[in-house]
Amino acid sequence: MKNEEAKLLQAVFDQEPGAFEALLDRYRALIYSVFHGPIFSFKADEMDDLYQSFVVALTHRDYRKLRAFEGRNKASLATFLQVVTTRFALDERRKWARQPRGYGTAGLDREQTMPDSEDEDAQQPDEPALQQEQLDTFHNLLFSLDWKRISAVLWVFRDVQREEIAVVMSTSRANIDALYKRAKDQMSDLHASGAGSRRVRQADPEVLTDPVADLLREVLPYPAKRVHRELLQPDAKRDALLGMVLTEYPRFLCSKAELMKLADTQDLQEQAVTVLGGLIRRLRASP
C-alpha cells in the first residue's frame, strides 16, 4: 500500500472532515467507468443513484469494505475499488433483472442494496478476491494452459465434485485429479519464469458483441448455482467451460484469442450464441 493511500484511508477511518469526500473525488471517474461497463447496461439516468448507493455501501458498518484493503502484493487502492465496484454493480444488475424497478427515493430499497452478508449466489474464487493485480496474473497464467486443465481448475474452484467434472469431461476421476495437479504445477513453473504478470486484463469488445451481451443479460436473473447446474451437462466438455467463462465474464475478462482456444472454433460469436442460447432454454425449462 502506498503511503499516500494509507494516510487517506486512515483519515477516512478517523472521520477527519473532508477525508471521505477527498477519497470519492479521487476515484469517482474509476467508479463511474465500471458502472458504464458493457456487461451491466445500466441506463444513463440510473448512474447517479447507483453511485450514491455505492457511496452509502462504502460507509456501511464503519467502512467495512474499505477496511478490507490491505495493499498486499503491491495492489493499489484503485484496483481494490475497481473490484469492489464491479461486485456491487453485478449484485445491482442481478437484483434489477430479478425484480425490475426504478431507482430514486421511491424505488430504491437501501436495505436490499446493502446486505450485511454477501450474495450467497455470488461466486467467490479461491484466490484473494480483492487483489486485482494478483487476479490478473492468476488468470493470465490459467488461460495460457490447455483447455482441459483450465476446465479442471475452474470447476474445482466452483466446488463441483470431481466425479461430476469427470462426467462433463467424459473422462475418469483420476484423470481430473491429474489435470488439476498438472495445471497447478505448470502455472507455478510459468510464474517462476516471470510469465503472466504483464497483461492487465480488460473486457474485449470482440467477445462482448451485441448478440452475446443480450444473451448474458438474460442469464443474469438466475442464481449462479442454477446456471452452473445447467452448464454441467454430460459430455459438454468445451461448451460447459465456455458457458461458465462467458456467464462470469466480468471476473475473467478473457480475450477473443483465449476464448477461441477454449471453444476450438473460428466463429466465436456463433459458438457463444449457441452455448448461451441452449443454457437459457434449459434454465427456462428447469424448476
C-alpha positions as CSV (number, residue, x, y, z in Angstrom):
1,M,0.0,0.0,0.0
2,K,1.3,3.4,-0.9
3,N,2.0,5.8,1.9
4,E,-0.5,8.4,0.5
5,E,-3.2,5.7,0.2
6,A,-2.6,4.6,3.8
7,K,-2.8,8.2,5.0
8,L,-6.0,8.9,3.1
9,L,-7.7,5.7,4.4
10,Q,-6.6,6.4,8.0
11,A,-8.1,9.9,7.7
12,V,-11.3,8.4,6.5
13,F,-11.4,5.9,9.3
14,D,-10.7,8.6,11.8
15,Q,-13.6,10.6,10.3
16,E,-11.5,13.6,9.6
17,P,-13.6,16.4,8.0
18,G,-13.5,16.1,4.2
19,A,-11.4,12.9,4.1
20,F,-14.1,10.6,2.6
21,E,-15.1,13.3,0.1
22,A,-11.4,13.6,-1.0
23,L,-11.3,9.8,-1.5
24,L,-14.5,9.9,-3.6
25,D,-13.2,12.9,-5.7
26,R,-10.0,10.9,-6.4
27,Y,-11.8,7.7,-7.5
28,R,-15.1,9.0,-8.8
29,A,-14.2,8.6,-12.5
30,L,-13.0,5.0,-11.9
31,I,-16.3,4.1,-10.2
32,Y,-18.4,5.5,-13.0
33,S,-16.2,3.7,-15.6
34,V,-17.2,0.4,-14.0
35,F,-20.9,1.3,-14.0
36,H,-20.7,2.2,-17.7
37,G,-19.2,-1.3,-18.5
38,P,-21.0,-3.0,-21.4
39,I,-21.9,-6.1,-19.4
40,F,-24.1,-4.1,-17.0
41,S,-26.1,-1.9,-19.4
42,F,-27.3,0.5,-16.8
43,K,-29.3,3.4,-18.1
44,A,-27.8,6.9,-18.1
45,D,-30.4,8.2,-15.7
46,E,-29.6,5.4,-13.2
47,M,-25.9,6.2,-12.8
48,D,-26.1,9.0,-10.2
49,D,-28.5,7.0,-8.0
50,L,-26.3,3.9,-8.5
51,Y,-23.2,5.9,-7.5
52,Q,-25.0,7.3,-4.4
53,S,-26.0,3.7,-3.3
54,F,-22.4,2.6,-3.7
55,V,-21.1,5.5,-1.6
56,V,-23.5,4.5,1.2
57,A,-22.4,0.9,0.8
58,L,-18.8,2.0,1.3
59,T,-19.7,3.7,4.6
60,H,-21.8,0.8,5.8
61,R,-20.7,-0.8,9.1
62,D,-17.9,1.7,9.7
63,Y,-16.3,1.4,6.3
64,R,-16.2,-2.4,6.4
65,K,-15.4,-2.8,2.7
66,L,-12.6,-0.2,2.8
67,R,-11.1,-1.7,5.9
68,A,-10.7,-5.0,4.0
69,F,-8.0,-3.3,1.8
70,E,-4.5,-4.3,3.0
71,G,-2.4,-3.5,-0.1
72,R,-0.8,-6.9,-0.3
73,N,1.2,-7.9,-3.3
74,K,1.6,-4.2,-4.3
75,A,-2.1,-3.9,-5.1
76,S,-3.3,-0.3,-5.4
77,L,-6.3,1.2,-3.8
78,A,-7.6,1.9,-7.3
79,T,-7.6,-1.7,-8.3
80,F,-9.2,-2.6,-5.0
81,L,-12.0,-0.2,-5.6
82,Q,-12.5,-1.4,-9.1
83,V,-13.1,-4.9,-7.9
84,V,-15.4,-3.8,-5.1
85,T,-17.4,-1.6,-7.5
86,T,-17.6,-4.4,-10.1
87,R,-19.1,-6.7,-7.4
88,F,-21.5,-4.1,-6.3
89,A,-22.6,-3.5,-10.0
90,L,-23.0,-7.2,-10.5
91,D,-25.2,-7.5,-7.5
92,E,-27.3,-4.5,-8.5
93,R,-27.7,-5.9,-12.0
94,R,-28.9,-9.2,-10.7
95,K,-31.4,-7.5,-8.4
96,W,-32.7,-5.4,-11.3
97,A,-33.1,-8.4,-13.5
98,R,-34.9,-10.4,-10.8
99,Q,-37.2,-7.5,-9.8
100,P,-37.1,-4.5,-12.2
101,R,-37.9,-1.2,-10.6
102,G,-37.0,2.4,-11.0
103,Y,-34.2,3.9,-8.9
104,G,-34.8,7.0,-6.9
105,T,-36.3,7.8,-3.5
106,A,-39.5,5.8,-4.4
107,G,-37.9,2.8,-6.0
108,L,-34.6,2.1,-4.2
109,D,-34.7,-0.1,-1.1
110,R,-31.5,0.8,0.7
111,E,-31.5,-2.3,2.9
112,Q,-31.8,-4.6,-0.1
113,T,-28.9,-2.9,-1.9
114,M,-26.6,-3.2,1.2
115,P,-27.0,-6.6,2.8
116,D,-24.8,-7.4,5.8
117,S,-23.6,-10.5,4.1
118,E,-22.5,-11.1,0.6
119,D,-24.9,-12.6,-2.0
120,E,-24.9,-16.3,-1.4
121,D,-25.1,-16.9,-5.1
122,A,-22.1,-14.7,-5.9
123,Q,-19.1,-16.7,-6.9
124,Q,-16.1,-16.4,-4.6
125,P,-12.7,-17.5,-6.1
126,D,-10.1,-19.4,-4.2
127,E,-7.5,-16.7,-5.0
128,P,-7.7,-13.4,-3.0
129,A,-10.7,-11.7,-4.4
130,L,-9.7,-8.1,-3.7
131,Q,-6.2,-8.1,-5.1
132,Q,-6.7,-7.3,-8.8
133,E,-3.1,-7.4,-9.9
134,Q,-2.8,-10.9,-8.4
135,L,-6.1,-11.9,-10.1
136,D,-4.8,-10.7,-13.4
137,T,-1.6,-12.7,-13.1
138,F,-3.5,-15.8,-12.0
139,H,-5.9,-15.6,-14.9
140,N,-3.2,-14.8,-17.4
141,L,-1.4,-17.9,-16.3
142,L,-4.5,-20.1,-16.1
143,F,-5.8,-19.1,-19.6
144,S,-2.5,-19.9,-21.2
145,L,-3.0,-23.6,-20.4
146,D,-4.7,-26.3,-22.3
147,W,-8.5,-26.1,-22.1
148,K,-8.8,-29.3,-20.2
149,R,-6.5,-28.1,-17.5
150,I,-8.4,-24.8,-17.4
151,S,-11.7,-26.6,-17.0
152,A,-10.4,-28.8,-14.2
153,V,-9.2,-25.8,-12.2
154,L,-12.2,-23.6,-12.7
155,W,-14.8,-26.3,-11.9
156,V,-12.8,-27.4,-8.8
157,F,-12.7,-23.8,-7.7
158,R,-16.5,-23.7,-8.1
159,D,-16.8,-26.6,-5.6
160,V,-18.0,-29.1,-8.2
161,Q,-17.3,-32.6,-7.2
162,R,-14.5,-34.1,-9.3
163,E,-16.7,-37.1,-10.2
164,E,-19.2,-34.7,-11.8
165,I,-16.4,-32.9,-13.6
166,A,-15.3,-36.3,-15.0
167,V,-18.8,-36.9,-16.4
168,V,-18.9,-33.5,-18.1
169,M,-15.4,-34.1,-19.5
170,S,-16.1,-37.7,-20.5
171,T,-13.1,-39.0,-18.6
172,S,-12.2,-40.6,-15.2
173,R,-12.0,-39.0,-11.7
174,A,-8.3,-40.0,-11.7
175,N,-7.7,-38.0,-14.9
176,I,-9.4,-35.0,-13.4
177,D,-7.1,-35.2,-10.4
178,A,-4.1,-35.4,-12.7
179,L,-5.3,-32.5,-14.9
180,Y,-5.7,-30.3,-11.8
181,K,-2.3,-31.2,-10.4
182,R,-0.6,-30.6,-13.7
183,A,-2.3,-27.3,-14.1
184,K,-1.1,-26.1,-10.8
185,D,2.4,-27.3,-11.4
186,Q,2.5,-25.7,-14.9
187,M,1.2,-22.4,-13.6
188,S,3.9,-22.4,-10.8
189,D,6.6,-23.0,-13.4
190,L,5.2,-20.2,-15.6
191,H,5.0,-17.8,-12.7
192,A,8.6,-18.6,-11.6
193,S,9.7,-17.8,-15.2
194,G,8.1,-14.4,-14.9
195,A,5.2,-15.1,-17.2
196,G,1.7,-13.8,-16.7
197,S,2.4,-10.6,-14.8
198,R,2.4,-8.0,-17.6
199,R,-1.0,-8.1,-19.1
200,V,-3.8,-6.0,-17.5
201,R,-6.9,-7.9,-18.3
202,Q,-9.8,-5.9,-19.7
203,A,-13.1,-6.5,-21.5
204,D,-12.7,-7.4,-25.1
205,P,-15.4,-5.9,-27.4
206,E,-14.9,-8.7,-29.8
207,V,-16.2,-11.0,-27.1
208,L,-19.0,-8.9,-25.8
209,T,-20.7,-8.4,-29.1
210,D,-24.3,-7.3,-29.0
211,P,-25.8,-10.8,-29.5
212,V,-23.6,-12.2,-26.8
213,A,-24.3,-9.3,-24.4
214,D,-28.0,-9.6,-24.9
215,L,-27.9,-13.4,-24.0
216,L,-25.8,-12.7,-21.0
217,R,-28.4,-10.2,-19.7
218,E,-31.0,-13.0,-20.0
219,V,-28.9,-15.2,-17.8
220,L,-28.5,-12.6,-15.0
221,P,-31.8,-13.2,-13.2
222,Y,-30.8,-16.9,-12.5
223,P,-28.7,-17.8,-9.4
224,A,-25.1,-18.8,-10.2
225,K,-25.6,-22.3,-8.7
226,R,-28.5,-23.0,-11.0
227,V,-26.6,-21.7,-14.1
228,H,-23.7,-24.0,-13.2
229,R,-26.1,-26.9,-12.8
230,E,-27.5,-26.4,-16.3
231,L,-24.0,-25.9,-17.8
232,L,-22.7,-29.2,-16.3
233,Q,-24.3,-31.5,-18.9
234,P,-22.7,-34.9,-19.5
235,D,-20.1,-34.8,-22.3
236,A,-20.5,-31.0,-22.6
237,K,-16.7,-30.6,-22.4
238,R,-15.7,-27.2,-24.0
239,D,-19.3,-25.9,-24.1
240,A,-19.6,-26.1,-20.4
241,L,-16.3,-24.3,-19.9
242,L,-17.1,-21.6,-22.5
243,G,-20.5,-21.1,-20.9
244,M,-19.1,-20.7,-17.4
245,V,-16.4,-18.2,-18.6
246,L,-18.9,-16.2,-20.5
247,T,-21.6,-16.0,-17.8
248,E,-18.9,-14.8,-15.4
249,Y,-17.1,-12.7,-17.9
250,P,-16.5,-9.6,-15.6
251,R,-14.4,-11.9,-13.4
252,F,-12.2,-13.5,-16.1
253,L,-12.1,-10.8,-18.9
254,C,-10.9,-13.2,-21.4
255,S,-9.7,-12.0,-24.8
256,K,-11.1,-13.3,-28.0
257,A,-8.0,-15.3,-28.6
258,E,-8.3,-17.0,-25.3
259,L,-11.9,-17.9,-25.8
260,M,-11.3,-19.2,-29.3
261,K,-8.8,-21.6,-27.8
262,L,-11.5,-22.8,-25.4
263,A,-14.2,-23.1,-28.0
264,D,-11.9,-24.5,-30.7
265,T,-13.8,-22.6,-33.4
266,Q,-13.1,-19.9,-36.0
267,D,-16.5,-18.3,-35.3
268,L,-16.5,-17.5,-31.6
269,Q,-19.7,-15.5,-31.7
270,E,-21.7,-18.3,-33.3
271,Q,-20.4,-20.8,-30.7
272,A,-21.1,-18.4,-27.9
273,V,-24.6,-17.7,-29.0
274,T,-25.2,-21.5,-29.4
275,V,-23.9,-22.3,-25.9
276,L,-25.8,-19.4,-24.2
277,G,-29.0,-20.0,-26.1
278,G,-29.0,-23.6,-25.1
279,L,-28.3,-22.6,-21.5
280,I,-31.2,-20.2,-21.4
281,R,-33.6,-22.8,-22.8
282,R,-32.6,-25.2,-20.1
283,L,-32.9,-22.5,-17.4
284,R,-36.4,-21.6,-18.5
285,A,-37.5,-25.3,-18.6
286,S,-35.9,-26.3,-15.3
287,P,-37.7,-25.8,-11.9
